[in-house]
């Protein structure tokens, strides 16, 4: 089973991030262990998400607005700790198709001499 980490950064766009999460909840995930990490750069309002999912969601509250790259760097350091097979940096305003992740993983497995893929 491949371990996948999906990284989202939230900054004062809670509704948009929730819509992205709802689309991610519908993805096909057979043979994939998925964890979503949301780095909340909004220092004024905590991010919460209490809907039931088939995978783990971890919310990391940033003490400062680290920006897009800085927020994803927090997630990628966490990915190293978790020893995931693949990390996906995703904009929080993305709405995905249910088979997008399986196709990405399949492509990565087919071209294992490559280091970066994007949807």
C-alpha positions in Angstrom: 0.0 0.0 0.0 1.4 3.4 -1.1 1.4 6.2 1.5 0.3 9.5 0.1 0.4 12.9 1.8 -1.6 15.7 0.3 -0.6 19.2 1.5 -3.0 22.2 1.6 -2.3 25.7 2.9 -5.2 27.7 4.2 -5.1 31.5 4.7 -8.3 33.2 5.4 -10.1 31.0 2.9 -11.8 28.5 5.1 -14.8 27.9 2.8 -12.6 27.3 -0.2 -10.4 24.9 1.7 -13.5 23.0 3.0 -14.7 22.7 -0.6 -11.4 21.2 -1.7 -11.5 18.8 1.2 -15.0 17.7 0.3 -13.8 16.9 -3.3 -10.8 15.0 -1.9 -13.2 12.9 0.3 -14.6 11.5 -3.0 -11.3 10.3 -4.5 -10.8 6.6 -5.3 -8.2 5.3 -2.9 -7.9 1.6 -3.2 -4.4 0.5 -2.4 -3.5 4.0 -1.1 -3.1 5.2 2.4 -3.9 8.9 2.3 -3.2 11.6 4.8 -4.1 15.3 4.3 -2.1 18.0 6.1 -3.6 21.5 6.2 -1.2 24.2 7.3 -3.3 27.1 8.6 -1.4 30.3 7.9 -4.4 32.3 9.3 -3.2 33.5 12.7 -6.5 35.0 13.5 -8.9 32.1 13.0 -8.3 28.4 13.7 -9.2 26.0 10.9 -11.5 23.1 11.8 -13.0 20.3 9.8 -15.2 17.7 11.5 -16.7 15.8 8.6 -16.2 12.1 8.5 -13.4 10.9 6.1 -11.8 7.7 5.0 -8.4 9.1 5.7 -6.6 11.1 8.3 -6.6 14.9 8.3 -4.0 16.7 10.3 -4.2 20.4 10.9 -1.0 22.3 11.8 -1.5 25.8 13.1 1.3 28.1 11.9 2.3 30.8 14.4 2.9 33.1 11.5 1.8 33.5 7.9 4.5 31.5 6.2 3.1 32.0 2.7 2.4 29.3 0.1 5.8 27.8 -0.1 6.6 28.1 3.6 3.3 26.4 4.5 3.9 23.5 2.2 7.5 23.2 3.6 5.9 22.5 7.0 3.9 19.7 5.4 6.8 18.3 3.5 8.9 18.1 6.7 6.0 16.2 8.3 6.0 13.9 5.2 9.6 13.0 5.9 8.7 12.1 9.5 5.9 9.9 8.2 8.0 8.2 5.5 5.4 8.6 2.8 5.9 7.3 -0.7 4.5 10.4 -2.4 3.7 14.0 -1.4 1.3 16.1 -3.4 1.2 19.9 -3.0 -2.2 21.1 -3.9 -3.8 24.5 -4.1 -6.6 24.8 -1.5 -9.0 26.1 -4.2 -8.7 22.9 -6.3 -11.6 20.6 -7.0 -10.4 17.2 -8.0 -11.8 14.3 -10.0 -12.2 11.1 -8.1 -9.6 9.2 -10.1 -6.9 11.9 -10.3 -4.7 10.5 -7.5 -4.7 6.9 -8.7 -3.7 8.2 -12.2 -0.8 10.2 -10.7 0.4 7.3 -8.6 0.2 5.0 -11.6 2.2 7.4 -13.7 4.8 7.8 -11.0 5.2 4.0 -10.7 5.5 3.7 -14.5 8.2 6.4 -14.6 10.1 5.7 -11.3 13.2 7.4 -12.7 11.4 10.8 -12.5 11.2 12.8 -9.3 8.4 15.3 -9.8 4.8 14.9 -11.2 1.9 17.2 -11.4 -1.8 16.8 -12.0 
